[in-house]
Amino acid sequence: MIYKKHIALLGILVVLLSACINRNNGSLPTDVVTNPNTASGKVKDNLPKIEFEKEIYDFGKVFMGEKVSYGFKFKNTGRGDLLISQVNSSCGCTVIKFPKVTIKPGEQKVLTVTFDSEGRKGVQNKSVTIVSNCQPNKKVIRIKAMVIVP
């Protein structure tokens, strides 16, 4: 009976110790991780760069209940392919349509922001955060509106 306990304990110990062995040392292929901030101070020059023609758009006066849209034109001015992975708005009243394709260097696309003024009044300032494979990986654009109650 004591031997069975020792054997069971030894088996558990072997399982726990084998789980601690790291076979790949946590290494990732270099093409998966792109960090231009290196110890040598050399920055990779083949990264994408997102540039917007306009970063703030003012709709002006909008009647409550009205939906208004604006297409933010942007261009990949970098040397690598641009991928937008996520776009978040600061409010549920703002809907964003963005290209879900690879944007080659020099290519221009449009990101459309639609603001629904239902239930809003007065000055409205909303932000849209774009997450991409650029460095830095977040870019913020903004819309403004003055919502008037009819």
Beta strands, then each sheet from edge to edge (+ up, - down):
strand 1: 50-52
strand 2: 56-63
strand 3: 67-76
strand 4: 84-89
strand 5: 94-97
strand 6: 108-116
strand 7: 122-132
strand 8: 138-148
sheet 1: 1+ 3- 6+ 5-
sheet 2: 2+ 8+ 7- 4+
end
